[in-house]
Each structure stands twice: as C-alpha cells, then as structure tokens.
C-alpha cells in the first residue's frame, strides 16, 4: 500500500508576501506586486518627503515623491534582498532625492500655519511621540475643543521647528520618530554610522525641545 503523499503547500499570495519578495515578483513581471508595494508605503514615503523638504520646498513635494517611485521602478532589476531591506532602500532613494533638492535650493523660508489637510493634528502625534516620551506626558485620548486647539497649535509649531533643523538632523528625527526606523536602519538609510545617527538624534531633539519650550512648559504644568 502506498504511503499518503504530503499535501502540496498552498501558494503564497501577493498580499501575504513581504516587501522584498514583492519587489522580486515585480522585477519578474508581476505588475500587481508593485500595486501592493505602492499601497503599503505611499502614505509614509509621501509624508517623509513632505516633512524633509519642509515649508521651503513644499511646492516640490509631489515631484520628488513621483521621482522616488520612478527610481524604484527603474531599479527593480538591480534590487537585491541580500542588501538593504526594501523599505530602507526605498526611503534611501527618497532621502537622496529630497537632499539633492535642498542642496540646490536658494529659496527663503516662508512660514505658514494652515491646517487644511490636518497636518497640525498629525504633527501633534509626532510631537507626543518624539518630544514627550521621556516626560511621561501624553495627549488626551478624547481631548476637549480647547485641548484639541492646543495640540493643533503645538503640531504646527513643531513643523516650523523641524524646518529650522539642519537637514541631516531633520531626516534622522523623522525616520526614527515618525516612521519607526531603528537607529541601525536610520544609519543604513542615510548611509552613515550608528554613532553619527545617535548624535544627530540627540542634538536634533535638544534643538526641538528648545524650540517647543513654551508648549512643553504648559504640559509640565499639567502633569
């Protein structure tokens, strides 16, 4: 009597694949794999480019974002999962393109505090994660109208403070605090070493806390 054969393994669907495998599938001709990658990372990459370019180059965010994806498409055949992870690789492309724009730009900073796209509250969450983690102070889960106005103002102020940071410190802060990169992953993305990233994070955080002191003082008084 023949022994029963093992059931064939179920094929892995594209939705269940990791980013590296999706990129390899796309390079192999599966266009749908790119759609999934884009859907996973569109928001985070766009936000990173927008924050890094800041108010100075707000009008160029869309172009840099599109160029990032064009570079990803063009480099699909050369992507290797033995190198950097896809997410690190993609953010490196976005970072390099944004830094190129910042280096050649001679535009003056124009401060504006609009909140039409909810950027104030979005930045308020970044403020809470990046600057308040050591104080134990957090925003209310269900803020009153007055508290929401405070957090919106704090978020808008943080965006202005980020604009005042040196570009390399801003990039490190955003990758680590907003996009959740480890210090090691930030170093890989920015093509530098661990200690340099730690230094950029430390000095950047110190400057941001000084810039945000008025809001931090209010929050300390509430604690």
Buried (B, 14 or more C-beta within 10 A) or exposed (E): EEEEEEEEEEEEEBEEBEBBBBBBBBBEEBEEBBEBBBEBBEEBBBBBBBBBBBBBBEEBBEBBBEBBBEBBEEBBEEBEBEEBBBBBBBBBBBBBBBBEBBEEEEEEEEEEBEBEEEBBBBBBEBBBBBBBEEEEBEBEEEBEEEEBEBBBBBBBBBBBBBBEBEBBBBBBBBBBBBBEBEBEBBBBBBEBEEEBBBBBBEBBBEBBBEBBEEBBEEBEEEE
